[in-house]
Amino acid sequence: MQIEAAFDRAYFEARMERNRQLAAQSSDPTIRDLHLEYVRLYEQLMEAPQPA
């Protein structure tokens, strides 16, 4: 997936933060793990090499 604009990066950063918050609030370990998995996914997408 290509991140083509600053808006896209801001979107991923906002989603990562929101999923961190939801994971912290969750009392269900399965739901918490799902939110943390989304955080890991967004981190990987943001770290992917971008074309010049």
Backbone as ProteinMPNN parsed JSONL, in Angstrom:
{"seq_chain_A": "MQIEAAFDRAYFEARMERNRQLAAQSSDPTIRDLHLEYVRLYEQLMEAPQPA", "coords_chain_A": {"N_chain_A": [[0.844, -1.183, 0.0], [0.523, 2.205, -0.801], [1.386, 5.246, 0.703], [0.333, 8.306, -0.042], [-0.008, 10.98, 0.659], [0.282, 13.58, 3.159], [-2.023, 13.64, 4.641], [-2.863, 10.972, 4.593], [-0.898, 9.718, 6.171], [-1.361, 11.028, 8.591], [-3.897, 10.057, 9.089], [-3.373, 7.311, 9.559], [-1.764, 7.575, 11.846], [-3.602, 8.67, 13.64], [-5.459, 6.569, 13.793], [-3.848, 4.574, 14.886], [-3.34, 5.649, 17.444], [-5.951, 5.771, 18.455], [-6.634, 3.035, 18.517], [-4.773, 2.158, 20.377], [-5.76, 3.444, 22.656], [-8.291, 2.216, 22.853], [-7.49, -0.42, 23.301], [-6.293, -0.161, 25.804], [-8.525, 0.431, 27.323], [-10.09, -1.815, 27.171], [-11.545, -4.612, 28.736], [-11.613, -7.166, 27.96], [-9.443, -9.625, 27.02], [-9.158, -10.688, 24.43], [-10.311, -8.799, 22.706], [-8.669, -6.658, 23.331], [-6.223, -7.617, 22.326], [-6.859, -7.667, 19.601], [-7.123, -4.919, 19.02], [-4.495, -4.117, 19.526], [-3.233, -5.526, 17.533], [-4.133, -4.17, 15.274], [-2.766, -1.773, 15.745], [-0.121, -2.647, 15.34], [-0.305, -3.325, 12.634], [-0.844, -0.8, 11.412], [1.552, 0.468, 12.091], [3.386, -1.034, 10.573], [2.494, -0.434, 7.981], [3.081, 2.276, 7.855], [5.825, 2.222, 8.007], [6.611, 1.076, 5.681], [8.557, 1.122, 2.692], [8.562, 4.028, 0.661], [7.864, 5.086, -2.668], [10.125, 7.128, -4.571]], "CA_chain_A": [[0.0, 0.0, 0.0], [1.3, 3.429, -0.88], [0.885, 6.425, 1.397], [0.653, 9.326, -1.022], [-0.175, 12.348, 1.14], [0.409, 13.752, 4.606], [-3.32, 13.276, 5.211], [-2.881, 9.529, 4.792], [-0.052, 9.413, 7.328], [-2.088, 11.519, 9.765], [-4.994, 9.11, 9.31], [-2.821, 6.118, 10.202], [-1.328, 7.937, 13.192], [-4.806, 8.813, 14.463], [-6.027, 5.239, 14.009], [-2.97, 3.877, 15.831], [-3.587, 6.188, 18.777], [-7.295, 5.352, 18.874], [-6.598, 1.613, 18.865], [-4.046, 2.049, 21.657], [-6.707, 3.835, 23.706], [-9.303, 1.168, 22.986], [-6.854, -1.59, 23.918], [-6.11, 0.143, 27.223], [-9.842, 0.462, 27.971], [-10.781, -3.1, 27.043], [-11.37, -5.601, 29.81], [-11.591, -8.472, 27.298], [-8.106, -9.793, 26.437], [-9.243, -10.95, 22.99], [-10.565, -7.509, 22.068], [-7.431, -5.882, 23.527], [-5.244, -8.126, 21.363], [-7.254, -7.219, 18.259], [-6.75, -3.509, 18.892], [-3.03, -4.036, 19.444], [-2.855, -6.029, 16.209], [-4.325, -3.037, 14.365], [-1.64, -0.856, 15.971], [1.045, -3.22, 14.653], [-0.546, -3.211, 11.197], [-0.634, 0.597, 11.012], [2.993, 0.747, 12.183], [4.035, -1.644, 9.412], [2.128, 0.327, 6.786], [3.788, 3.553, 7.868], [7.257, 1.977, 7.844], [6.864, 0.525, 4.339], [9.287, 2.07, 1.845], [7.746, 4.811, -0.245], [8.563, 5.417, -3.916], [10.678, 8.495, -4.604]], "C_chain_A": [[0.878, 1.23, 0.0], [0.606, 4.547, -0.111], [1.305, 7.614, 0.551], [0.544, 10.75, -0.514], [-0.008, 12.386, 2.655], [-0.894, 13.38, 5.304], [-3.371, 11.78, 5.505], [-2.07, 9.133, 6.019], [-0.755, 9.852, 8.615], [-3.245, 10.576, 10.106], [-4.48, 7.88, 10.051], [-2.372, 6.413, 11.623], [-2.523, 8.067, 14.133], [-5.423, 7.453, 14.773], [-5.167, 4.441, 14.988], [-3.255, 4.337, 17.257], [-4.95, 5.731, 19.305], [-7.31, 3.875, 19.279], [-5.794, 1.364, 20.131], [-4.971, 2.381, 22.82], [-7.744, 2.74, 23.93], [-8.724, -0.086, 23.628], [-6.696, -1.372, 25.419], [-7.435, 0.085, 27.983], [-10.513, -0.906, 28.01], [-10.488, -4.022, 28.223], [-11.297, -7.021, 29.247], [-10.235, -8.636, 26.605], [-8.123, -10.044, 24.931], [-9.43, -9.649, 22.226], [-9.312, -6.636, 22.178], [-6.381, -6.318, 22.515], [-5.578, -7.702, 19.935], [-6.878, -5.751, 18.035], [-5.236, -3.357, 18.756], [-2.524, -4.566, 18.105], [-3.061, -4.944, 15.153], [-3.195, -2.018, 14.512], [-0.41, -1.363, 15.227], [0.899, -3.104, 13.136], [-0.285, -1.782, 10.711], [0.843, 0.968, 11.079], [3.729, 0.182, 10.975], [3.73, -0.874, 8.14], [2.897, 1.647, 6.714], [5.291, 3.387, 7.655], [7.605, 1.46, 6.444], [7.58, 1.563, 3.484], [8.351, 2.744, 0.85], [8.527, 5.109, -1.526], [9.005, 6.879, -3.905], [9.886, 9.403, -5.509]], "O_chain_A": [[1.871, 1.289, 0.725], [-0.597, 4.766, -0.252], [2.496, 7.906, 0.435], [0.975, 11.668, -1.212], [-0.136, 11.37, 3.339], [-0.879, 12.867, 6.423], [-3.868, 11.369, 6.554], [-2.509, 8.303, 6.816], [-0.742, 9.128, 9.611], [-3.53, 10.334, 11.278], [-5.068, 7.454, 11.045], [-2.573, 5.59, 12.516], [-2.468, 7.63, 15.282], [-5.862, 7.214, 15.898], [-5.697, 3.713, 15.828], [-3.395, 3.519, 18.166], [-5.075, 5.351, 20.469], [-7.932, 3.512, 20.277], [-6.108, 0.444, 20.886], [-4.972, 1.693, 23.841], [-8.038, 2.381, 25.071], [-9.401, -0.746, 24.416], [-6.933, -2.282, 26.213], [-7.459, -0.271, 29.161], [-11.42, -1.123, 28.813], [-9.342, -4.184, 28.643], [-10.961, -7.964, 29.964], [-9.911, -7.868, 25.7], [-7.19, -9.649, 24.231], [-8.775, -9.425, 21.208], [-8.941, -5.954, 21.222], [-5.719, -5.475, 21.91], [-4.678, -7.41, 19.148], [-6.37, -5.394, 16.972], [-4.76, -2.553, 17.955], [-1.499, -4.106, 17.601], [-2.25, -4.813, 14.235], [-2.722, -1.464, 13.52], [0.27, -0.588, 14.555], [1.87, -2.816, 12.436], [0.412, -1.579, 9.717], [1.337, 1.7, 10.222], [4.601, 0.845, 10.413], [4.614, -0.681, 7.306], [3.311, 2.075, 5.637], [5.957, 4.305, 7.177], [8.778, 1.416, 6.074], [7.252, 2.748, 3.54], [7.465, 2.11, 0.276], [9.731, 5.358, -1.468], [8.354, 7.742, -3.317], [10.218, 10.581, -5.646]]}, "name": "protein", "num_of_chains": 1, "seq": "MQIEAAFDRAYFEARMERNRQLAAQSSDPTIRDLHLEYVRLYEQLMEAPQPA"}
